[in-house]
Amino acid sequence: MTLQEYFTSYYNTISKGNIEELDQYYHSAAPLMNAAKSQWESMRKQLDFTMTLTHVELLAKQDDLLVVRDEMKFEGEVNGESVAKHSTNVHSLTKENDEWKLFSTSNFPEAMV
């Protein structure tokens, strides 16, 4: 699976509200995995939104670590108003059972569009 496919699928899973399916993307030892799932679940209850991957690139690769930068577009409706936001994320992925899994993510929000 390419990085493009991986992160497109990841954001589609969140957008569809299939929060329980996020386990397939997160490393079991990821310190913030449960917090991230709770955050997505809370957001899904509050508003309807979609997240679309617009760019992804590999910044670094080692045998046991990938560092990936992506850009995504968040679109939704808050209190009857349309919201569109672009953000940049840096992810670290590490292997678990020979599959790359998200271990940590940092978000760098950008201006509202």
C-alpha positions in Angstrom: 0.0 0.0 0.0 1.4 3.4 -0.9 1.4 6.4 1.5 -1.2 8.0 -0.7 -3.5 5.0 -0.4 -2.8 4.6 3.4 -3.6 8.2 4.3 -6.5 8.5 1.9 -8.0 5.4 3.5 -7.2 6.7 7.0 -9.0 10.0 6.5 -11.9 8.3 4.7 -12.4 6.0 7.8 -12.5 9.0 10.1 -14.9 10.9 7.7 -17.3 8.0 7.6 -17.3 7.8 11.4 -15.9 4.3 11.5 -13.8 5.1 14.6 -13.6 1.5 15.7 -11.7 0.7 12.4 -8.9 3.1 13.3 -7.2 0.3 15.3 -5.9 -1.0 12.0 -3.9 2.2 11.5 -2.5 2.8 15.0 0.4 1.0 16.5 -0.8 -0.9 19.7 1.9 0.9 21.8 1.1 4.4 20.4 0.8 6.5 23.5 -2.0 8.7 22.2 -4.0 6.2 20.2 -7.0 6.1 22.5 -7.0 9.9 22.9 -7.1 10.3 19.2 -9.9 7.9 18.8 -11.9 9.7 21.5 -11.2 13.0 19.8 -12.5 11.8 16.4 -15.5 10.2 18.1 -16.4 13.4 19.9 -16.0 15.5 16.8 -18.2 13.1 14.8 -21.0 13.5 17.4 -20.8 17.3 17.2 -20.7 17.8 13.4 -20.7 16.3 10.0 -17.4 16.6 8.2 -15.1 15.2 5.6 -11.3 15.0 5.5 -9.5 14.8 2.2 -5.9 14.1 1.7 -4.4 16.7 -0.7 -0.7 15.9 -0.5 1.6 13.3 1.2 5.4 12.9 1.2 8.0 10.8 2.8 10.4 12.9 4.8 12.6 10.1 6.2 12.8 6.4 6.2 14.8 3.9 8.3 14.3 0.2 8.8 11.9 0.7 11.7 10.7 4.3 11.2 8.9 6.4 8.6 8.4 10.2 9.0 5.6 11.4 6.7 4.2 14.9 6.1 0.7 15.3 4.7 -1.7 18.0 3.9 -5.4 17.6 4.2 -8.6 19.6 3.8 -11.3 19.5 6.5 -14.8 20.5 5.4 -17.8 20.6 7.5 -20.7 22.5 9.0 -20.5 24.2 12.4 -23.6 25.9 13.8 -25.1 26.1 10.3 -22.0 27.7 8.8 -19.7 25.9 6.3 -16.1 25.6 7.4 -13.1 24.6 5.3 -9.7 24.3 6.8 -6.4 23.1 5.5 -3.8 21.5 7.9 -0.4 20.0 7.7 0.5 16.9 9.8 3.7 15.1 10.5 3.3 11.4 11.3 5.7 8.9 12.6 5.0 5.3 11.7 6.7 2.2 13.0 6.3 -1.5 12.1 4.0 -3.9 14.0 3.7 -7.4 12.7 5.5 -6.3 9.5 2.9 -3.5 8.8 3.5 0.2 9.1 1.3 1.7 11.8 0.8 5.3 13.0 2.8 5.9 16.2 2.4 9.7 16.6 1.0 12.7 14.8 1.5 16.4 15.2 -0.9 18.8 13.6 0.1 22.3 12.3 -3.2 24.1 11.6 -3.3 26.7 8.9 -5.6 29.7 8.3 -9.3 29.2 7.7 -10.2 29.3 4.0 
